[in-house]
Amino acid sequence: MAAVKYINNDLHLESTPITQLAKAVGTPFYCYSSQILETNFADYKLHFGAEPNLICYAVKSNSNQAIISRLAALGAGADVVSEGELRRALLAGIPASKIVFSGVGKTAQEIEFALSQNILQFNVESEPELELINRLALDRGTRAPVAFRINPDIDADTHAKISTGKAGDKFGIPWADAEKSYAKAASLAGIHVQGVDMHIGSQLTNLDPLERALRRMATLTANLKTKGHTISVLDIGGGLGIPYDKGMSVPGIEDYAALTKKVLGPFNCRIIVEPGRSLVGEAGFLITRVTHVKECDHRNMLIVDAGMNDLIRPSFYDAYHEIIPVTLTHADEKSYQIVGPVCETADTFGRNRVIQTQTAGDLIAIKSAGAYGAVMSSTYNTRPLAAEILVEGDHFRIIRPRQSYDELIGLDSPDSPWQISS
Ligand SMILES: Cc1ncc(COP(=O)(O)O)c(C=O)c1O
């Protein structure tokens, strides 16, 4: 994308040299391009259509307030999966009337909070959850707006850890039980059934599984309507993939939207889509500095100062991220194992990566790290959470300062008073 380019051998995000960002906050840090984020959102808006359709940003993919509020200003709603995400979305300016609440394990406290805010929709994943929502809504003298998340039993053809729509996955109402669940919901005074929801998985790199799932959704919607249920909302979830590797191709937002309209358009329902990765993934970079170059077993180890605690995707999902130098200084190239400092062999960002020869102190950029990067970070090995920066043209804002050791270690309270347990 044009928002990322070398100018005078220095990698720039928009018009900002990444070396300047490193000077401002040290390393490692995440940086995000507003331009890429906004272009992706504009694409969704263009192809999925404006009101009443709604693009509910999957907050789990990157929950920094600055990212959410940027999308809020463009008209995004939010898909949240916890009270914490709901609070973040509200604080970032997304109105409750544009927020859907997904997730298999909503607690009574979370449901009560969501009811108190009058959110747009609960995406219900089981009958016990339905009963709990019904009871809590009745206690408040209200009716909860509900869609069932249906598990269409479709193989999403993605990594097993991010497949969510196969029978046996923990998500959603089993396909065979769907109509029974709607019949039950219709009998509950605290429930207002309004929609059908699904989400079959993430990093989907072809539209076939989505098409099969959408067709199942269409069949169910038609059956429900015949039986007298009023279905006004069809929530298709998220999941569109991004090209992590240069050679990889993924479907475009336009084709995804065209398919959705072709299959679901005849129902004249409000379409909700919940993208995360395809909005923010390519907007983000993890920048890290080479600490040591170590020759080991005839291999060159590039030991960098970011670790699996900062970006867990390669070790958790065997995910590939393209890695490039920040400054083009050396003409020759070498093959490297690019590893972090965490005491786990899994702390590896790339194997046999041929990039420009590196020396200690050089900066490298791990691409497409905007989604499921910072949000999945931890302080394992007592490593402070990395800083995050939002770039716009030649301006930048530190949208999360690096966590200090005092903040991190200060969370422990070793001197708290003993309490009697019985
Ligand atoms: C219910 C739900 N909606 C939307 C998303 C966003 O998915 P993606 O980031 O792949 O677009 C997820 C993530 O897996 C999800 O669980």
The ligand as an SDF file (V2000), in Angstrom:
LIG
                    3D

 16 16  0  0  0  0  0  0  0  0999 V2000
  -17.9460  -13.0990   16.7870 C   0  0  0  0  0  0  0  0  0  0  0  0
  -16.8070  -12.5320   16.0410 C   0  0  0  0  0  0  0  0  0  0  0  0
  -17.0420  -11.5310   15.1690 N   0  0  0  0  0  0  0  0  0  0  0  0
  -16.0420  -10.9740   14.4520 C   0  0  0  0  0  0  0  0  0  0  0  0
  -14.7370  -11.4010   14.5930 C   0  0  0  0  0  0  0  0  0  0  0  0
  -13.6720  -10.7340   13.7930 C   0  0  0  0  0  0  0  0  0  0  0  0
  -13.0140  -11.5710   12.9600 O   0  0  0  0  0  0  0  0  0  0  0  0
  -11.9050  -11.0080   11.9580 P   0  0  0  0  0  0  0  0  0  0  0  0
  -10.9380  -10.2350   12.7680 O   0  0  0  0  0  0  0  0  0  0  0  0
  -11.3250  -12.2120   11.3600 O   0  0  0  0  0  0  0  0  0  0  0  0
  -12.6250  -10.1440   10.9680 O   0  0  0  0  0  0  0  0  0  0  0  0
  -14.4430  -12.4500   15.4690 C   0  0  0  0  0  0  0  0  0  0  0  0
  -13.0760  -12.9760   15.6050 C   0  0  0  0  0  0  0  0  0  0  0  0
  -12.7860  -14.1170   15.4950 O   0  0  0  0  0  0  0  0  0  0  0  0
  -15.5080  -13.0260   16.2230 C   0  0  0  0  0  0  0  0  0  0  0  0
  -15.2740  -13.9920   17.0980 O   0  0  0  0  0  0  0  0  0  0  0  0
  1  2  1  0
  2  3  1  0
  2 15  2  0
  3  4  2  0
  4  5  1  0
  5  6  1  0
  5 12  2  0
  6  7  1  0
  7  8  1  0
  8  9  2  0
  8 10  1  0
  8 11  1  0
 12 13  1  0
 12 15  1  0
 13 14  2  0
 15 16  1  0
M  END
$$$$
